Amino acid sequence: MVLQVLASTQVFASDHQALLKATVKLDFEYIPALHYTSQGNFVASEQAMHELKRQWQQFSSVYSSSEVDPQWQHFVAAAGRMIEAADQHVLGGDLIQAHKELEGVRVTLQGLRERNGITDYFLDQLHGYHVHMDAIVQAGKGKTAAQMTLKDVRTIQKHWAQVWPRWEKIRHQVSRAQFDQAFYNFSDDRLVELKQAISEEQVALYQLKLALLNGDRGRIARAAEGLSSGFMRTYRAFGDIPYD
């Protein structure tokens, strides 16, 4: 029995890279669907969902179960239901609900990788950063200096301690040629776009750092809200979305 478990683990480890390569292709179609539903673009959302469903069919036909993880199939099935629900919402004209379903897909598949010890997928670093970045953005979004409470500022300070080192790790990985361009199917032009997007977010983080040091709550709110642009540009680089 022990030998069988070890053998299964070794097979899973050997398939690890193939799984992630398939995930890269899946996310290339998933990210446009997530993006366009958030932008209220009905035509682009419908086309993106069509491509996502096609890619999901390919992914799930190969990775619907795992001998190593008995819960694997339940995670994949749950993600599949969310994709189908998102598609129905898009067809029904409810892009807000479609986007919520698609967010659930990301969380579900990331959780599946985490429970199986798959920690070297680059986009999961972005996902981990996003949790804390979004908390910062929401704390300052649309607020004036008078509307910013001490609780808001402390929330931003708390999550600031997470976003800065996380983004530094992401930036160093790409700038020091530790990012596998071929594995993630990046052309030279797309890699340049990724580097520029990461730099944009780094500048926004620095502006937030200065605002926190200054203590002006209006400035803090504006800087907090400004984090989303560079991050989304970075994330979009991994999807089938045109860039300038």
Backbone as a ProteinNet text record, in pm:
[ID]
protein_1_A
[PRIMARY]
MVLQVLASTQVFASDHQALLKATVKLDFEYIPALHYTSQGNFVASEQAMHELKRQWQQFSSVYSSSEVDPQWQHFVAAAGRMIEAADQHVLGGDLIQAHKELEGVRVTLQGLRERNGITDYFLDQLHGYHVHMDAIVQAGKGKTAAQMTLKDVRTIQKHWAQVWPRWEKIRHQVSRAQFDQAFYNFSDDRLVELKQAISEEQVALYQLKLALLNGDRGRIARAAEGLSSGFMRTYRAFGDIPYD
[TERTIARY]
83.3	0	86.6	192.1	282.4	350.7	392.2	457.4	363.2	235.2	136.7	119.5	114.1	99.9	221	341.7	463	467	424.9	423.3	325.7	208.5	108	158.3	228.1	282.5	386.8	471.4	574.1	512.8	407.9	339.6	277.9	215	153.1	257.8	372.9	480.1	529.1	537.2	583.2	481.4	352.4	246.4	223.4	291.5	274.7	291	399.3	426.5	325.4	280.4	178.1	47.6	14.6	-105.4	-96	17.9	33.6	34.4	91.3	90	-53.8	-135.2	-277.2	-348.7	-305.6	-365	-331.6	-210.6	-172.1	-267.4	-296.1	-388.4	-529.8	-569.7	-702.6	-713.9	-613.9	-618.6	-610.3	-547.9	-540.2	-680.1	-774.9	-913.9	-1000.6	-961.9	-1038.3	-1027.1	-907.7	-884.3	-966.4	-978.8	-1067.2	-1211.9	-1262.5	-1400.4	-1415.6	-1317.5	-1320.5	-1314.3	-1227.9	-1208.6	-1331.6	-1380.4	-1490.5	-1621	-1643.3	-1763.9	-1753.7	-1632.6	-1615.3	-1630.8	-1610.4	-1616.6	-1754.3	-1845.9	-1979.8	-1988.5	-1893.2	-1889.1	-1961.3	-2086.6	-2169.4	-2119	-2085.7	-2042.2	-1911.6	-1813.6	-1684.3	-1697.3	-1786.8	-1808	-1862.7	-1955.9	-2015.6	-1911.6	-1828.8	-1724.2	-1620.1	-1584	-1484.6	-1535.3	-1662.4	-1719.8	-1720.7	-1745.2	-1741.8	-1603.5	-1499.3	-1362.4	-1324.6	-1371.3	-1342.6	-1405.8	-1529.4	-1597.1	-1526.2	-1479.8	-1405.5	-1276.3	-1203.3	-1077.6	-1102.6	-1210.5	-1243.8	-1274.7	-1341.6	-1372	-1243.8	-1144.9	-1016.4	-947.2	-946.5	-879.4	-945.3	-1076.3	-1147.9	-1153.1	-1140.3	-1140.4	-1013.4	-907.5	-779.7	-759.4	-801	-771.5	-898	-989.7	-1114.9	-1099.5	-992.5	-972.9	-824.6	-792	-653.7	-651.1	-560.4	-546.7	-489.4	-416.5	-351.4	-449.9	-544.2	-639.1	-782	-847.4	-984.6	-1086.4	-1050.8	-1141.5	-1123	-1023.9	-990.8	-1112.3	-1182	-1294.9	-1405.2	-1420.6	-1524.8	-1489.3	-1360.8	-1316.1	-1336	-1296.5	-1309.3	-1456	-1538.6	-1682.2	-1743.3	-1700.5	-1752.2	-1713.4	-1588.1	-1543.5	-1622.8	-1649.7	-1727.6	-1868.2	-1928.4	-2063.6	-2062.9	-1958.5	-1947.8	-1931.6	-1852.9	-1834.6	-1966.2	-2039	-2168.3	-2266.9	-2265.8	-2354.7	-2317.8	-2187.1	-2141.9	-2188.3	-2179.9	-2223.4	-2372.4	-2451.3	-2595.2	-2626.4	-2550.3	-2570.3	-2534.3	-2427.2	-2388.9	-2498.9	-2549.5	-2657.1	-2782.9	-2801.5	-2917.1	-2894	-2773.3	-2743.6	-2699.9	-2672.1	-2631.3	-2480.9	-2404.1	-2258.7	-2202.9	-2273	-2226.8	-2225.2	-2334.2	-2339.6	-2243.6	-2229.5	-2134.8	-1993.5	-1958.4	-1825.1	-1804.1	-1905.7	-1894.8	-1871.3	-1940.3	-1919.9	-1777.2	-1728.1	-1592.7	-1487.4	-1511.8	-1420.6	-1413.1	-1526.7	-1530.3	-1447.1	-1440.6	-1358.2	-1211.7	-1165.6	-1025.8	-993.9	-1080.8	-1058.7	-1058.1	-1149.4	-1161.1	-1037.5	-992.4	-877.3	-747	-737.1	-619.5	-617.7	-732.6	-741.8	-704.4	-741.1	-706.4	-555.4	-491.8	-345.9	-279.3	-327.7	-267.8	-277.9	-394.4	-411.9	-327.7	-279.8	-195	-48.4	-14.9	124.7	184.8	99.8	148.8	165	287.7	313	392	421.8	509.8	438.3	307.9	233.4	236.8	292.4	318.1	191.6	81.4	-40.6	-92	-56.6	-100.1	-31.5	87.2	149.4	65.6	14.5	-73.2	-203.3	-256	-379.8	-359.8	-245.6	-216.9	-201.3	-139.6	-124.9	-260.6	-344.8	-474.4	-562.3	-557.6	-640.3	-614.1	-487.1	-449.2	-464	-430.5	-445.7	-591	-681	-822.6	-876.2	-826.5	-868.1	-826.3	-707.8	-659.6	-745.1	-770.5	-850.1	-989.1	-1053.1	-1188.8	-1192.5	-1084.6	-1080.3	-1074.7	-1016.3	-1002.9	-1091.4	-1160.3	-1233.5	-1340.6	-1326.5	-1427.3	-1440.5	-1342.9	-1355.1	-1273.2	-1329.2	-1257.1	-1179.2	-1099.4	-1024.2	-1118.5	-1230.9	-1326.8	-1395.4	-1409.2	-1477	-1385.2	-1256.1	-1160	-1151.7	-1184	-1179.2	-1043.4	-1018.9	-896.5	-893.9	-1011	-1020.3	-977.5	-1018.5	-978.3	-826.6	-768	-623	-551.2	-599.6	-535.9	-551.1	-664.9	-684.2	-580.6	-560	-461.4	-321	-289.1	-156.7	-134.3	-238.3	-229.4	-197.4	-268.8	-249	-127.5	-85.7	37	155.8	155.7	264.6	272.8	165.1	162.2	191	134.6	145.8	287.3	357	490.1	586.3	606.9	700.2	653	522.4	470.9	500.6	479.4	505.7	654.7	734.6	879.6	925.6	868.4	903.2	864.2	744.7	698.1	789.4	821.3	905.9	1044.4	1103.6	1237.4	1238.4	1134	1128.4	1128.7	1057.7	1050.7	1174.3	1218.2	1330.7	1463.3	1473.8	1598.6	1594.2	1508.8	1500.1	1468.8	1393.3	1350	1209.5	1151.3	1019.1	1035.5	965.8	978.4	890.1	948.8	875.3	812.9	886.9	836.6	722.5	735.9	633.6	499.3	502.6	379.1	338.5	405.4	370.1	376.8	479.1	495.6	587.5	538.9	626.2	715.4	817.1	903.7	823.4	730.9	648.7	559.4	502.7	415.3	496.9	619.5	705.3	737.5	760.4	783	660	541.5	417	406.1	442	437	530.3	650.6	747.7	700.3	641.9	591.3	473.7	388.8	273.7	319	418.4	471.7	534.6	603.6	663.4	556.4	446.3	336.1	280.8	266.2	214.4	315.4	443.8	547.5	543.7	521.9	510.3	389.4	277.2	155.7	176.9	249.3	279.2	367.1	461.8	549.7	470.8	374.2	289.2	207.2	161.4	86.7	178.6	300.4	397.8	420.3	438.3	458.9	335.7	217.6	93.3	77.8	112.8	103.3	202.4	320.5	419.9	374.8	309.4	260.6	143.4	55.6	-58.4	-182.5	-176.6	-293.6	-394.5	-512	-607.8	-664.8	-679.9	-726.4	-625.2	-500.4	-392.4	-383.4	-401.9	-399.7	-511.3	-630.7	-745.1	-718.8	-666.1	-638.8	-531	-428.5	-319.9	-366.5	-452.6	-505.3	-586.4	-673.8	-757.6	-673.3	-558.4	-472.6	-398.3	-407.1	-334.5	-394.1	-521.5	-588.1	-540.5	-506.4	-473.3	-351.9	-241.6	-119.9	-134.8	-207.9	-228.8	-309.3	-420.7	-505.5	-431.2	-347.9	-267.1	-172.4	-113.9	-25.2	-100.9	-216.8	-297.1	-346.3	-387.8	-437.7	-330.6	-205	-96.6	-97.1	-158.9	-164.7	-289.6	-370.6	-492.9	-491.5	-585.7	-597.6	-669.4	-598.9	-653.3	-551.8	-594.6	-501.3	-438.9	-316.5	-250	-179.2	-157.1	-93.9	55.7
-120.7	0	125.4	124.3	238.3	260.7	149.8	160.8	218	179.8	232	382.8	427	569.7	646.2	592.3	657.2	664.3	555.7	552.3	654.8	664.3	760.8	903.2	927	1060.2	1097.2	999.3	1024.5	1054	979	1001.8	1140.8	1178.3	1310.8	1420.1	1398.8	1497.5	1510.7	1397.5	1401.2	1468.8	1459.8	1523.6	1669.4	1710.5	1843.8	1952.8	1944.5	2046.9	2043.7	1923.6	1912.3	1975.9	1955.7	2016.5	2168.7	2221.8	2367.1	2424.1	2349.6	2395.2	2403.5	2304.8	2307.7	2423	2454.2	2565	2698.9	2711.1	2832.6	2855.7	2750	2761	2794.7	2734.9	2762.8	2908.7	2957.6	3096.2	3196.4	3156.8	3244.1	3277.1	3184.6	3208.1	3253.5	3213.4	3252.1	3401.9	3455.7	3595.8	3692.7	3672.1	3761.1	3757.8	3638.9	3628.7	3704.9	3690.8	3761.8	3912.8	3953.7	4096.9	4160.1	4099.8	4162.9	4164.9	4064.3	4068.9	4179.8	4211.4	4321	4457.3	4461.8	4588.3	4616.1	4522	4540.9	4529.3	4458.7	4442.1	4312.4	4323.8	4205.7	4123.3	4190.1	4117.7	4043.1	4113.4	4050.9	3941.6	3959.9	3859.1	3730	3743.3	3624.5	3546.3	3617.4	3551.3	3488.1	3560	3508.4	3383.5	3381	3263.1	3143.8	3168.6	3060.8	2996.6	3080	3028.7	2961.3	3017	2956.9	2818.9	2804.9	2675.3	2572	2614	2523.2	2476.6	2569.3	2533.4	2452.3	2483.9	2407.7	2262.4	2240	2104.2	2024.6	2087	2020.2	1992.6	2091.9	2077.5	1969.9	1978.9	1886.6	1744.7	1726.7	1591.5	1516	1589.2	1527.5	1527.6	1634.4	1652.4	1654.1	1565.1	1559.5	1487.9	1407.6	1333.2	1308.8	1264.1	1234.5	1120.8	1026.4	916	963.4	1072.5	1123.2	1195.2	1268.9	1349.5	1304.9	1236.6	1188.7	1301.5	1423.3	1537.1	1614.4	1575.3	1647.6	1664.6	1554.7	1557.7	1653.2	1668.5	1757.5	1904.4	1937	2073.4	2105.3	2011.4	2032.5	2043.1	1956.9	1961.5	2094.3	2142.8	2270.4	2384.8	2384.4	2488.3	2481.5	2359.9	2342.8	2398.4	2376.9	2430.1	2583	2640	2786.3	2844	2778	2824.6	2817.8	2709.2	2695.2	2800.7	2825.7	2928	3066.3	3093.4	3222.3	3240.1	3133.8	3140.6	3172.7	3110	3135.7	3279.6	3331.2	3470.5	3567.4	3536.2	3621.6	3621.5	3503.8	3493.7	3566.8	3570.5	3639.8	3788	3835.1	3977.2	4022.9	3928.3	3964.6	3943.5	4042.3	4028.7	4035.8	4101.7	4110.5	3972	3897.8	3762.5	3669.9	3689.7	3608.6	3628	3752.5	3782.7	3717.1	3719.4	3655.9	3505.9	3442.6	3299.3	3272.5	3356.9	3338.8	3361.2	3453.6	3471	3342.1	3275.7	3148.9	3041.5	3043.1	2946.7	2963.6	3087.4	3114.7	3065.6	3097.7	3057.5	2905.7	2839.9	2694.1	2624.5	2665.3	2599.3	2633	2753.9	2786.4	2701.6	2685.9	2601.7	2457.9	2409.4	2273	2257.9	2355.5	2349.4	2355.1	2442.1	2457.6	2329.5	2263.8	2143.7	2027.1	2039.2	1935.5	1977.7	2084.7	2125.5	2182.7	2232.2	2292.4	2442	2484.6	2621.7	2706.6	2651.3	2723.4	2777.9	2801.3	2862.1	3013.1	3083.9	3227.1	3305.9	3271.8	3349.4	3338.4	3232.2	3221	3325.3	3370.7	3483.2	3609.5	3627.6	3742.5	3729.8	3607.8	3585.9	3619.3	3576	3603.9	3752.5	3822.4	3967.7	4035.9	3987.5	4051.2	4056.6	3953	3949.2	4072.3	4102.3	4215.2	4348.6	4350.4	4473	4517	4420.7	4454.5	4510.6	4457.8	4510.5	4656.9	4689.2	4827.4	4916.7	4869.3	4947	4975.6	4873.4	4890.2	4986.3	4988.4	5077.9	5224.7	5252	5391.4	5432.3	5338.7	5363.1	5471.3	5575.5	5680.5	5768.5	5764.3	5838	5966.7	6067.3	6192.1	6179.5	6281.3	6280.9	6272.3	6343.3	6344.1	6209.3	6135.6	6006	5892.8	5913.8	5811.7	5807.6	5692.7	5676.8	5622.2	5626.8	5568.2	5418.6	5355.4	5212.4	5184.9	5270.9	5255.8	5263	5361.1	5379.1	5258.4	5208.4	5092.2	4966.8	4955	4842.7	4848.2	4966.9	4984.7	4954.9	5002.6	4976.6	4827.1	4759.8	4615.4	4539.1	4569.6	4496.6	4546.8	4669.8	4721.1	4631.9	4582.4	4495.3	4367	4333.3	4215	4248.3	4357.1	4383	4420.3	4499.1	4543.6	4426.8	4339	4227.7	4129.9	4110.7	4019.7	4073.7	4203.7	4259.3	4266.1	4289.5	4287.6	4150.8	4045.3	3909.4	3887.9	3933.9	3922	4000.3	4122.2	4208.7	4149.8	4100.5	4042.7	3918.6	3839	3715.6	3745.5	3849.4	3884.2	3962.1	4056.9	4141.9	4067	3960.8	3884.9	3756.7	3756.4	3646.5	3512.2	3514.7	3390.6	3350.6	3431.5	3403.2	3321	3206.7	3115.3	3163.9	3243.9	3305.7	3202	3098.2	2995.9	2916.7	2883.9	2803.7	2875.7	3007.2	3085.6	3142.7	3096.2	3132.2	3282.9	3346	3490.1	3519.8	3600.7	3654.9	3760.6	3806	3911.2	4038	4070.8	4190.9	4179	4060.5	4042	4046.5	3998.9	4006.1	4151.2	4232.2	4375.7	4437.7	4401.6	4451.8	4410.9	4286.5	4239.1	4321	4343.6	4419.9	4563.5	4623.3	4759.8	4765.5	4664.3	4658.6	4643.3	4558.5	4537.9	4667	4739.3	4867.4	4969.7	4969.2	5061.1	5036.2	4909.2	4877.3	4913.7	4897.6	4933	5082.6	5163.8	5308.8	5341	5273.2	5296.2	5257.7	5149.9	5108.1	5211.6	5266.5	5368	5493.4	5529.2	5644.6	5621.3	5498.3	5466.4	5471.7	5425.1	5431	5575.4	5664.8	5806.5	5867.2	5827.1	5879.4	5836.2	5711.5	5661.9	5734.5	5762	5835.6	5979.1	6037.9	6175.5	6187.2	6086.4	6084.5	6155.8	6217.9	6286.2	6180.9	6179.7	6072.5	6077.9	6196	6207.6	6149.4	6178.9	6126.1	5974.5	5925.3	5780.7	5712.2	5771.1	5713.1	5707.1	5815.4	5819.4	5718.7	5709.9	5616	5471.4	5446.5	5311.1	5266.9	5354.9	5322.8	5306	5371.5	5366.3	5236.3	5144.4	5018.1	4924.1	4938.1	4838.2	4840.6	4956.4	4968.5	4885.3	4902.7	4829.3	4680.1	4643.4	4500.5	4437.6	4501.6	4444.7	4438.5	4536.7	4532.7	4413.1	4387.9	4272.3	4142.2	4130.1	4007.8	3984.7	4092.4	4080.1	4030	4051.9	4006.8	3855.7	3784.2	3638	3588	3680	3642.2	3682.1	3629.6	3659.6	3793.5	3898.6	4034.7	4124.5	4205	4295.1	4395.5	4434.9	4537.6	4633.8	4754.9	4857.3	4832.2
0	0	0	83.8	91.2	-42.8	-106.7	-236.4	-341.4	-332.1	-426.7	-410.4	-285	-257.6	-309.5	-284.1	-331	-482.9	-546	-692.3	-747.3	-683.9	-729.4	-713.2	-600.4	-575.2	-679.5	-715.4	-815.2	-951.8	-985.6	-1112.7	-1114.2	-1000.5	-992.1	-1007.2	-942.5	-952.6	-1096.5	-1166.5	-1304.8	-1395.5	-1357.7	-1435.7	-1395.1	-1290.8	-1234.3	-1340.5	-1415.7	-1516	-1629.6	-1666.3	-1770.5	-1724	-1597.2	-1539.8	-1544.4	-1504.6	-1503.6	-1645.2	-1738.8	-1877.8	-1928.9	-1890.5	-1928	-1858	-1736.3	-1661.4	-1725.6	-1779.4	-1852.1	-1969	-2043.4	-2157.7	-2111	-1999.4	-1945.7	-1903.1	-1831.2	-1783.9	-1898.9	-2008.2	-2124.9	-2176.9	-2157.9	-2198	-2080.4	-1959.4	-1840.2	-1811.6	-1823.5	-1788	-1873.3	-2004.9	-2081.7	-2033.4	-2000.8	-1951.4	-1820.4	-1731.9	-1604.3	-1627.5	-1718.2	-1745.2	-1809.1	-1915.2	-1989.6	-1910.5	-1825.7	-1741.9	-1638.5	-1594.8	-1498.2	-1564.9	-1697.3	-1770.6	-1830.1	-1815.5	-1869.7	-2020.7	-2079.6	-2225.1	-2262.4	-2305.4	-2330.4	-2448.7	-2558.1	-2677.9	-2652.5	-2594.6	-2566.1	-2460.5	-2364	-2259.3	-2318.7	-2410.5	-2472.4	-2552.7	-2627.6	-2705	-2613	-2507.5	-2413.3	-2342.5	-2306.4	-2241.8	-2336.9	-2463.1	-2562.9	-2566.6	-2568	-2571.7	-2440	-2329.6	-2199.4	-2188	-2229.5	-2222.7	-2310	-2425.3	-2512.8	-2445.8	-2386	-2320.5	-2194.5	-2123.3	-2002.8	-2037.1	-2148	-2191.4	-2211.5	-2272	-2292.5	-2159.4	-2072.2	-1942.7	-1857.6	-1842.4	-1753.1	-1806.9	-1936.8	-1992.5	-1955.6	-1926.7	-1889.4	-1738.2	-1671	-1528.5	-1442.6	-1471.1	-1394.7	-1261.5	-1245.4	-1120.3	-1097.7	-976.8	-940.6	-839.7	-859.5	-764.7	-631.9	-635.1	-514.1	-422.9	-481.1	-404.3	-433.9	-339	-362.3	-377.4	-334.5	-345.6	-476.3	-552.8	-675.6	-766.1	-789.5	-883.2	-838	-706.8	-655.3	-681.8	-669.1	-698.9	-846.9	-932.5	-1077	-1117	-1058.8	-1089.3	-1044.7	-928.5	-877.9	-971.1	-1016.3	-1109.4	-1239.7	-1285.2	-1407.5	-1394.7	-1279.1	-1256.2	-1255.3	-1197.8	-1194.5	-1334.9	-1417.1	-1554.8	-1630.9	-1612.2	-1679.5	-1629.8	-1499.2	-1442.8	-1495.5	-1504.4	-1557.6	-1701.1	-1778.7	-1918.1	-1927.4	-1842.6	-1843.1	-1802	-1706.2	-1664.1	-1776.7	-1849.6	-1962.4	-2067.7	-2099.9	-2198.9	-2152.4	-2020.3	-1964.5	-1941.1	-1970.2	-1957.7	-1820.3	-1729.5	-1593.3	-1578.1	-1618.7	-1614.7	-1473.2	-1384.3	-1245.4	-1181.5	-1197.9	-1141.9	-1214.2	-1344.7	-1420.8	-1366.8	-1338	-1285.5	-1148.7	-1065.5	-933.8	-946.8	-1039.8	-1063	-1110.5	-1197.4	-1249.9	-1142.6	-1051.6	-938	-857.2	-843.5	-771.3	-837.6	-969.7	-1043.3	-1005.6	-1003.6	-967.6	-827.7	-733.2	-594.1	-580.8	-649.8	-641.8	-697	-813.5	-875.1	-803	-749.7	-669.5	-542.9	-480.7	-362.1	-391.2	-508.1	-547.9	-561.8	-621.1	-633.3	-496.2	-410.9	-278.3	-196.3	-197.9	-117.1	-168.9	-292.7	-350.2	-359	-288.3	-277.8	-404.6	-494.4	-618.8	-594	-572.3	-525.6	-625.1	-743.4	-835.2	-958.5	-946.4	-1056.6	-1039	-1135.4	-1120.6	-1089.1	-1153	-1131	-988.2	-917.9	-778.5	-691.4	-732.3	-662	-681.2	-802	-828	-750.4	-743.3	-667.6	-520.1	-464.7	-324.5	-297.8	-390.8	-379.7	-388	-477.4	-503.4	-379.2	-297.4	-176	-89.9	-68.5	17.6	-55.7	-184.5	-262.7	-268.2	-288.1	-299.1	-167.4	-55.4	75	88.7	38	41.1	-48.8	-170.1	-265.8	-210.3	-153.8	-101.6	16.8	95.3	211.7	170.4	52.7	11	-104.6	-164.5	-289.5	-275.8	-357.8	-365.8	-243.3	-153.4	-27.9	-28.7	34.8	57	187.9	216.7	342.3	461.9	453.9	565.1	582.6	474.2	480.2	524.3	515.5	556.9	708.6	765.5	910.5	953.4	1083	1136.6	1108.5	1113.8	1083	939	846.2	706	692.2	758.1	750.6	808.9	920.4	983.1	897.3	829	736.5	624.9	571.8	465.1	516.2	634.9	693.1	714.4	760.8	786.1	658.2	552.2	426.9	350	379.7	319.3	354.6	475.6	520.6	438.3	368.6	283.1	136.3	87	-57.2	-100.7	-19.9	-61.7	-82.6	16	-6.3	-113.1	-125.1	-228.3	-368.1	-387.5	-520.4	-549.5	-447.6	-465.9	-514.9	-460.4	-503.7	-649.3	-685.7	-824.1	-917.9	-878.9	-962.4	-982	-875	-884	-971.9	-961	-1039.5	-1189.3	-1229.2	-1371.4	-1415.5	-1335	-1375.2	-1374.5	-1296.9	-1288.7	-1371.6	-1471.1	-1567.9	-1502.8	-1392.9	-1329.2	-1374.3	-1461.3	-1515.9	-1642.9	-1650	-1763.5	-1878.5	-1963.3	-2073.6	-2166	-2199.2	-2291	-2228.4	-2100.4	-2033.1	-2032.6	-2014.3	-2008.2	-2144.8	-2249.4	-2387.9	-2413.5	-2359.2	-2375.8	-2494.1	-2587.6	-2691.2	-2626.5	-2699.8	-2645.5	-2618	-2707.6	-2688.4	-2565.8	-2545.6	-2429.1	-2300.1	-2304.5	-2186.3	-2152.8	-2254.9	-2232.4	-2167.3	-2216.1	-2157.4	-2010.6	-1979.6	-1841.2	-1752.8	-1799.2	-1720.2	-1697.9	-1800.6	-1786.2	-1689.5	-1695.1	-1604.4	-1459.6	-1438.4	-1303.8	-1251.5	-1338.3	-1299.2	-1263.8	-1339.3	-1310.1	-1170.1	-1135.3	-1001.9	-894.3	-925	-828.8	-797.4	-899.7	-880.2	-793.2	-819.7	-740.7	-594.6	-572.3	-435	-364.8	-438.1	-380.2	-344.1	-428.3	-398.8	-272	-253.8	-131.6	-9.7	-27.2	82.1	126.2	30	61.4	127.8	80.8	138.3	283.5	311.9	449.6	540.2	488.1	566.5	590.3	490.9	501	597.3	595.6	686.6	637.4	519.9	463.5	418.2	480	452.7	311.5	257.8	120.1	23.3	48.4	-35.1	-21.3	99.7	122.7	44.1	47.7	-23.8	-173.6	-229.5	-373.7	-412.4	-330.1	-359.2	-345.5	-247.3	-227.4	-348.6	-394.4	-510.2	-636.5	-639.6	-757.6	-777.2	-681.7	-694.1	-798.3	-826.4	-910.6	-1055.7	-1108.9	-1250.9	-1291.4	-1221	-1254.6	-1233.8	-1128.5	-1104.7	-1216.7	-1254.2	-1358.7	-1491.9	-1518.4	-1640.9	-1637.6	-1522.6	-1506.5	-1528.2	-1466.3	-1475.5	-1618.3	-1684.9	-1822.4	-1918.5	-1885.7	-1973.3	-1991.2	-1899.1	-1906.4	-1979.1	-2028.8	-2097.9	-2244.1	-2318.4	-2461	-2478.3	-2438.4	-2442	-2511.9	-2608.7	-2677.7	-2581	-2608.4	-2528.3	-2623	-2574.9	-2659.1	-2671.4
[MASK]
++++++++++++++++++++++++++++++++++++++++++++++++++++++++++++++++++++++++++++++++++++++++++++++++++++++++++++++++++++++++++++++++++++++++++++++++++++++++++++++++++++++++++++++++++++++++++++++++++++++++++++++++++++++++++++++++++++++++++++++++++++

